[in-house]
Amino acid sequence: MKNTISIIVIGVLLLFYFSFIYYSNGTNALMLTQKDEIRLAIGVKGFGGDIRSAYALSDKFGVQFNANLLNVAAREFGTEYRNGNYYGEIAFGYFKEMIPRIVFEIYLGIGMGKVYRKI
């Protein structure tokens, strides 16, 4: 019983101490099927947004680029803080239309980003 109360108290203190924002980006479902096809999606949420794009280099190979930016400033419990994140990623991959509207895709990529909190 004593351990349970201690865990609950520590959990509540952590919730009040740490301010964080989770901002998920949209899924980049490319569905490329032919050469020179382009997919572009832009999402705007709150104080940021994301870009998801893809281009078919040939009838079998494509490239995608994704970027995300979030910057939130607010006042909480008398303290002003700024939370956010940003990242970018690029990937190269293979795609093949198996039957109409069913596409097999596999991509390999690399990305960089940062999550920050300033008080």
ABEGO torsion letter per residue (X at the ends): XAAAAAAAAAAAAAAAABBBBBBBBBBBBAGBABBGBBBBBBBBBEABBBBBBBBBABAABBBBBBBBBBBBBBBBGGBBBBBEBBBBBBBBBBBBBABBGBBBBBBBBBBBBBBBBBX
